Each structure stands twice: as C-alpha cells, then as structure tokens.
Amino acid sequence: MSIMNWTKDETVAMITLTNGENRQNLVFAKTLNAMLDEIIADKTVTALIITSSDAKNFSQGIDVEWIMGHMNKNEHQPVCDFINEMDVVFKKLLLYPVPVIAAINGHAFGNGSILSCACDFRFMRSDRGFFCFPEVNIGIPFRWGMNAFVKKAISPHILSQMQLTGNRYTAPELEKHNIIVKACANQEELMASSLAFAKTFQKKRGIFGELKKRLYADIIKVLDDDFMPPTARISSLVMMD
C-alpha cells in the first residue's frame, strides 16, 4: 500500500500523505526522503506543498506502537535508524532550494506538527484539526535538533506554552501568533490558498538554497550534533518516566 505520492500543478509539486493518520516510522521516513530527492531532481519544480488525503489528519506524529514493539523486543537499531532518518528529512526540508509549504488539513500532533515546522510556510484549515505538542503528556522529550528548528516557526514564549501544557491549538490561534500564514475556512480554501501562494515563487534555486543554508546554519549544526549513534539506548532518549 502506498503511504504517500506526489503530483505536479504546473511547476508546483505536491506530496500527499495517504496512510490515514500518517504515523511516522522508518518506512515513512525513508519513503519521504526518497520522494524529496525525486522531486528536487525535476528542475522545473519551483515550490513544494506537503499535505494529506485523510479527512481528519495531517499527521498524528510518531508511530508509538511501532516504536514500542521494537523496544519491547530490545531492538534499538530500527528506532535509532528512524530517528536519524527523520533528522535527514528535517535537514533536507530546511535546506530545500525551493519553498516548502505545509497545507495542514487536519490534526497535526507531535512529530506531525514538528514536520510542518521544518517547512518554510504553513497554512491550516479552521473547520477541522488541532495543532499540538503532546510530548509532555506521553513522556517523549523534544530532541535538541527538533527544538532548534521548531523555534524558527514558533516564538519561544509561545513554544514554551505549547510544549509545557500539551494544549491543542486551532488554526485561528496559530494565525494570531504568526505560526501559520493563513487560517483557511475549509479544505477547498486551504488547497487553493496554499497553491496560489506556492505559485508566487519563481526564485532561482541557487540563491534560495544559499539563503536558507546561511539562515539555518546554527540549526543544521545542532541537528548534525544530535545524530543518534548506533550504540544509543533508545529507552533513555525517547521514552521518559
């Protein structure tokens, strides 16, 4: 079963996550990485939109069941590989030489919200879905690299509220705090607004990529320093008592 696909509207590429809640595991990370490479190899692409086909969800974050299944068997390597592979995704999005826009069509929780923060811009529908960092409630700490690039999307005083309360936020609330570009009335407006915005970009990849490289140099260093070595104990780095 396909878990995501991509299409083009003129010069705008669109990745659509197609696996229901779009839980993130090693297959998700590897598939998204390969798709990002495939898209940027198309020299006609001038922007990228990431969205979901599910009626309720953008992405519910990490696949906790998959992670716990491996941890219960003392199989740390697949989980370690997943964490590192998602870091590659985040780094790739941060440095992508065309604008990346998250069209948040439903719930974005945990790593789903974090994925949208790795994008350059975010749009979200107002009539469905919440944006949330539930890690404080489920015992999963933000890694250093995640904190570094989430701060580019969310002001520190708002981010601290989000992380420490685990509260859910609506699109109008996110728009008020400049976390998203626009709170859209419904699915149709979300996609129309995201696509219209994407089509305003006709930037040269060289300068666009270099600007992002310099703008996010400190974030990239934190991500690189946060690499999970093969000997890491996932139980001490992912799940907290």
C-alpha positions in Angstrom: 0.0 0.0 0.0 1.3 3.4 -0.9 1.8 5.7 2.1 2.4 8.9 0.0 2.5 10.1 -3.6 3.4 13.3 -5.4 1.9 15.2 -8.3 2.5 18.5 -10.1 0.3 21.5 -10.8 2.3 23.4 -13.4 5.6 24.0 -11.5 4.4 23.2 -8.0 5.0 19.7 -6.6 2.6 18.3 -4.1 3.3 15.4 -1.7 0.2 13.9 -0.4 0.4 11.6 2.7 -2.0 8.8 2.1 -1.8 6.5 5.1 -4.7 7.6 7.3 -3.2 9.1 10.5 0.1 9.2 8.7 2.0 7.8 11.7 5.8 8.2 11.2 8.1 5.2 11.4 11.2 4.0 9.5 9.3 3.3 6.3 7.6 6.7 6.4 11.0 8.4 6.9 12.8 6.5 4.1 9.9 7.0 1.7 9.6 10.7 2.3 13.4 11.1 1.9 13.4 9.3 -1.4 10.4 11.4 -2.6 12.0 14.7 -1.7 15.1 13.7 -3.7 12.9 12.6 -6.7 11.0 15.9 -6.7 14.1 18.2 -6.5 15.7 16.3 -9.3 12.9 17.7 -11.5 14.4 21.1 -12.5 11.1 22.6 -13.4 9.8 22.4 -9.8 9.6 25.9 -8.2 7.8 25.0 -4.9 6.6 22.1 -2.8 3.4 21.6 -0.8 3.0 18.8 1.7 -0.5 17.7 2.7 -2.6 14.7 3.5 -5.5 12.9 1.8 -7.1 11.9 5.1 -10.3 13.7 6.1 -9.2 14.3 9.7 -5.5 14.1 9.9 -2.3 15.8 8.5 -0.1 13.6 10.7 -0.6 12.1 14.2 3.2 12.0 14.7 5.4 9.1 15.5 4.2 5.5 15.3 4.3 4.8 19.0 3.1 1.2 18.5 5.9 0.5 16.1 8.5 2.0 18.4 7.2 0.2 21.5 7.1 -3.1 19.5 10.8 -2.8 18.8 11.7 -1.6 22.3 9.8 -4.4 24.0 12.0 -6.8 21.9 15.1 -4.8 22.8 15.5 -3.9 19.1 17.0 -0.5 19.4 18.6 -0.2 15.9 15.4 0.3 13.9 14.2 3.0 16.2 17.7 4.7 16.1 17.6 4.4 12.3 14.1 6.1 12.3 15.3 9.0 14.4 18.3 9.6 12.3 16.3 9.2 9.0 13.7 11.8 10.2 16.6 14.1 11.0 17.7 13.8 7.4 14.1 14.7 6.4 14.1 17.7 8.6 17.5 18.8 7.4 16.5 18.3 3.8 13.4 20.4 4.2 15.3 23.2 6.0 17.8 23.4 3.1 15.4 22.6 0.2 16.2 25.0 -2.6 12.6 25.8 -3.3 9.9 27.0 -0.8 8.2 24.2 1.1 4.6 24.8 2.3 2.7 22.6 4.8 -1.0 22.5 4.0 -2.3 21.3 7.3 -5.7 19.7 6.5 -6.4 18.1 9.9 -4.8 17.1 13.2 -1.0 17.7 13.4 0.3 16.2 16.6 3.8 15.7 17.9 6.1 14.8 15.0 3.3 15.9 12.6 3.5 19.4 14.0 7.2 19.2 14.0 7.3 18.2 10.3 5.2 21.2 9.5 7.6 23.5 11.4 10.5 22.2 9.2 8.7 23.6 6.2 9.1 27.3 5.3 5.4 28.2 5.5 2.2 26.8 6.9 -1.5 27.1 6.1 -4.2 25.3 8.1 -7.9 24.8 7.8 -10.1 26.3 10.5 -13.0 23.9 10.4 -11.1 20.8 11.3 -8.0 19.7 13.2 -5.8 20.8 16.0 -2.1 21.6 16.3 -0.5 20.1 19.4 2.8 19.0 21.0 1.6 16.2 23.4 5.0 15.0 24.3 4.7 16.3 27.9 1.6 14.0 28.4 3.0 10.9 26.7 6.6 11.0 28.0 8.6 11.8 24.9 11.1 14.7 25.1 11.9 17.0 22.2 15.4 16.3 20.9 17.8 19.1 20.7 17.6 19.3 16.9 13.8 19.5 17.0 13.8 22.3 19.5 16.3 24.2 17.3 14.2 24.3 14.1 10.8 24.5 15.7 11.9 27.8 17.2 12.1 29.2 13.7 8.4 28.7 13.2 7.1 29.5 16.7 8.2 32.3 19.0 9.9 31.0 22.2 7.3 32.2 24.7 4.5 30.6 22.7 6.5 27.4 22.1 7.2 27.1 25.9 3.4 27.2 26.5 2.8 24.7 23.8 5.4 22.2 25.0 4.8 22.5 28.7 1.0 22.4 28.6 0.5 20.0 25.7 -2.6 22.1 24.8 -4.3 21.9 21.5 -4.4 24.9 19.2 -6.8 25.9 16.4 -5.9 27.5 13.1 -7.1 31.0 14.1 -4.9 30.8 17.3 -1.9 29.8 15.2 -2.6 32.6 12.7 -2.8 35.1 15.6 0.7 34.0 16.7 2.1 34.1 13.1 2.8 30.3 13.2 0.7 29.8 10.0 0.3 32.2 7.1 -3.4 31.8 7.0 -6.3 30.1 8.7 -8.5 28.8 5.9 -12.2 28.3 6.2 -12.3 24.8 4.7 -10.4 22.2 2.7 -11.1 23.9 -0.6 -9.8 27.2 0.6 -6.8 25.5 2.2 -5.6 24.0 -1.0 -6.5 26.9 -3.2 -4.6 29.4 -0.9 -1.6 27.1 -0.5 -1.3 26.5 -4.2 -1.8 30.2 -5.1 0.9 31.1 -2.5 3.2 28.5 -3.9 2.8 29.8 -7.4 4.0 33.3 -6.4 7.5 31.8 -6.0 9.7 31.7 -9.1 13.1 32.1 -7.3 16.4 30.8 -8.6 17.4 27.7 -6.7 20.9 28.8 -6.1 20.2 31.9 -4.2 17.1 30.4 -2.4 19.1 27.4 -1.2 22.1 29.6 -0.2 19.9 32.0 1.8 18.4 29.0 3.7 21.8 27.5 4.3 23.1 30.7 5.9 19.8 31.4 7.7 19.6 28.0 9.3 23.4 27.3 9.8 23.0 27.1 13.5 20.1 24.8 13.3 21.9 22.4 11.0 24.8 22.3 13.4 22.5 21.2 16.2 20.9 18.6 14.0 24.3 17.2 13.0 25.5 17.2 16.6 22.2 15.4 17.7 23.0 12.4 15.5 22.0 9.2 17.2 24.9 6.8 17.4 24.3 3.0 16.9 25.1 2.3 20.5 22.5 4.7 21.9 19.9 3.4 24.3 16.6 4.5 22.8 14.8 3.8 26.1 16.7 6.6 27.7 16.4 9.0 24.8 12.8 8.6 23.7 10.6 7.5 26.5 10.7 9.2 29.8 9.2 8.1 33.1 
